[in-house]
């Protein structure tokens, strides 16, 4: 698989809480964060290593081959230095689709998930 996008950003919650949010995104109905768009589907968790790794199946109907890898190292304090990595089979998506996929991951993880932790 090709790595076509990655980004790391600190999350305020500890790794085990971020792990739980990624493996059970609807665990707290009062703080929804994984809201799929019309061209998306709910991911399936296909690999885990508690509390520092989660791999999702694709959320995009246009790229069912995609995988989303989440590395969850602690930040030395109370938070998590979460890194998402987008992996796809060849051929690599065209630049406009790739931009959309990366932007969407940033929205889901570095905005919606982060805000669900109160930040």
Secondary structure, DSSP 8 states (H G I E B T S, - for coil): -EEEEEEEEEESS-HHHHHHHHHSTTS-GGG------TTB----EEEEETTTEEEEE--BGGGTT-EEEEEEEE-SSSSEEEEEEEEE-SS---HHHHHHHHHHHHHIIIIIIHHHTT-
